[in-house]
Amino acid sequence: MIRFNNVNKWYGEYHALRNINEEIKRGEVVIVCGPSGSGKSTLIRTINRLEPINDGQIYVDGKDIYGNGVDINQLRSRIGFVFQSFNLFPHMSVVRNVMLATMRVLKLNDKQARDAAMVLLDKVGLANKAEAYPGQLSGGQQQRVAIARALAMKPPVMLFDEPTSALDPEMVGEVLQVMKQLASEGMTMICVTHEMGFAREVADRLIFMADGEVLERATPQDFFERPQHPRAQKFVADIRHA
């Protein structure tokens, strides 16, 4: 579904991604983990061109997304992205936030868009908050609305950039529960997260990064019980002692 081929990214002199070669299969749930500043968020932001790359190729569904003539808006409509900070429109009701893209891009009429949005809000457990505004919701509820909004375009891929890091601890579980449900339904997902319990439970595979490089790829069991790279061993040891 997604393939990185010798991808490099610099910020000035800083080499943020170093020779990334990775494949994500259709229906696979991949957790990207590693210390702060390792390039995790940069990596997933290159998949929908929120961050441009300097070198290499990225293919999504067989298409070189940095090739000539790629329609960025169309590309992004096929890749759901859930941000750390929700990014909902504060002046729109919850249901309108979810409806917006389907009306603008898919040209659904008001009733079609509302019906589809209500199904998704029900899926994330917030149908009763449809007419509320983001400011009236908890952080966990706002993030669940953001997931519903990302799902509205029926994307074949969902990207999550530390979706629980801005939440109070008691709200983390409600967001992870929605993500677990998506994983069980076969959604292709790449998630940058520090929630290692979630990673152990849901991931098909973990990718461990440090200093812009992928240092280890493993199943959750192998990663947490038998990490190979010294940096990964230290990371797992730190988790155990936290």
N, C-alpha and C positions, 0 to 999 in steps of 0.2 A: 504493500500500500504506500509506503514511504521509503525512499532510499537516499541516503547521503553518500556522495561520491567525492572523496578528498576535499571536504568543505573546510575553508579557512575564513576567518573573520578577524579583522583588526579594528581597534579604536585608536587611531593614530599609531603610536609605537606599540600599543598593548595588543598582544596576540590573544584574542578572546576565545577563538575556536581553532584547534590545531588538527588538521588532517583527519576530519571526522568521516569514518566509513561505517554506516549502520543501515540495517534494514528492519522495518517494522511490518510485520505481516498483517493482512486483513483480519480483523477480529481480535488482534492481540492487545493486551493491556500491558504497557511498559511504563515503569516508574523510573524517572531520572532522579538520582540522588547524589549527594556529595557536599563538601563544605561550602560555605558562602563564598561567592566570587569564583566558582569553578566553571562557570559558563552554561549552567543548566537552563536558566531562563532565556539566555541568548539563543541557545540551541533550538528551543521550541518556537521562539519568535521568528526564526528564519523560515519556518515551514509555511507561514502565511505571509511572509515578506514584511512583517513589522520591523524586522532587522534585515538589511541587505547583506549578502555575503560578498567577499572579495575574490573568492577563488573556489572552483569546484562546481558540482551540480547537485540539485535536490530534485528528485522525482516524486510526484504525488500521483498515484494511480497511473503510472507509466508516462506521465507528462513532465518534461523539464520545466519547472515553474519559474526559472530565471531565463528561459529561452525567449527568443524574439516573439512579439505578438501575443504575449500572455495578458489576458484581461484580469487585472489584479482584483477588481471587485467580484468578478465571477469566481475566481480562485477562492477568495475569502468567504464567499457565500457557501462554499462546499466544505469549509473547515470551521467547525465550531470552536470558539476560543473563550475560555472563562478566566477572567483576570483576578489578580489578588484583591483588587479594590472595587469589585462589582461593576463599576462604570454604568450604572443605570441612569436613565434620564429622570432627574428629580421632579420635573414639572409634568410628567406623564404618570397616569395610573399604572399599576402593575400589569394589568391586561394589555394596556396600550404599548407598554415597553416590549411585551412579547409579540404583539401584532405588527409592530412597525416594519420590520424587515420583510415580512411576507407580503405586506401591502405594497411596499416600495419596489421590491425586487421580483417577487413572484406574481405581483399584480392581482392578489386575491382581493375580493370585495370585503366590505366591513364585516358582514355576517360570516363569510368563510374564514376570515382571519381570526375573528373573535372565537368561533367554534373551535378552530385548531388550537388557539392559545389556551382556551379553557381546558382542553384535553391535557395539554402539557402542564398547566398549573395544577391540575388534579394529580398528575404523575409525580410532581414534586411536593404534593401535600399542601398546596396553597390556593386552591380554588376559592376558598372563603375569603381570600385577601385580594381578589381580582380588582376591586375598585379602590383599594388603598393606594397611598403614594409611598415611594421608597422610604421617605423620611419617617414614616409611621411603622416601619418594620425593623425587627432586630437584624443584626449583621448576618446571622445564619439564614434568615428568611430572604434577605436581599440576595445572598449568594445563590440560594435555590431558584429565585426568579431569574438570575443571570444564567443559570444552567438551562432553565426552560427557554429563555430567549435564544440561547445558542442552539438548542435543539429544534427551534421553529423552522429552520431552513432544511431540516432533515439531512444534516451533513453526514458523510460516511466516516469522518474523522473528528474526534473531539480532543482538544488540547486544553490542559489545565495548568495554569502557572501559579503554583503555591496557593491553591484556592481556599485554604483554611488559615493562612498565616495572619490574616487581619482580624480573625474572629476570637472572641472570648472562648476559653476552653470548653465551656458547657454547650457551645453552639457548633463545635467542630463535628460532633457525631452526626447531627442531622444532615449536614452537607455530605459527609462521607457515605452515609446510608444511600443517598440518591446516586452517588457515583458507583457504589457497589451494585445497585440495581442496573445501571447502564452497562456495567461490565458483564453482568450475568446475562444480559440480552445480546451480547456479542458485538457491542460497539468497539471500534478501533479507538484506543485511548492512549495518549501519552500524557503523563502527569508528573510535573515537578512538585515534589512534596517532601516535608520533613516528617510526615506521619508514617513512621516505620511499621507500626502495627497494621495499618491499612495496606501498606506495601506487601507485607508478609501474607496478608489474607487474600488480596485481590490480584496482585501482579502475576502475569505469566513470566515476566522477566524484569530484572533490574539492570539499569545501566548506571555505573558509578563513574562520576567525573571529578577531576581535580585539575586545576591550572589549564582549563580549556581542552583537556584530552579525555577520551574515554579510556579508563584504566582497567575496568572490569565489566564483564557482562555475565550474568548468572541467573539461575532460578532463585526465587526468594530463599528456599531452603539452603542451597549452596552458599548464597551470599551471607546469610546470617550465621550459618554454622561452620562454613569452611571458606572464608574470604581468602583470596590468593595474594593480591597485591598488598604490599606493606601499608599503603595509604588507606586501602579498604579495611585492612585489619584494624588500623587505629580508629577509623570511623565507626566500625561495629563495636569495638571495645568501649568507645566513648558513649555510644548509645546504651550499652549495658550498664554503664556506671552512672548514667544520668538519673 
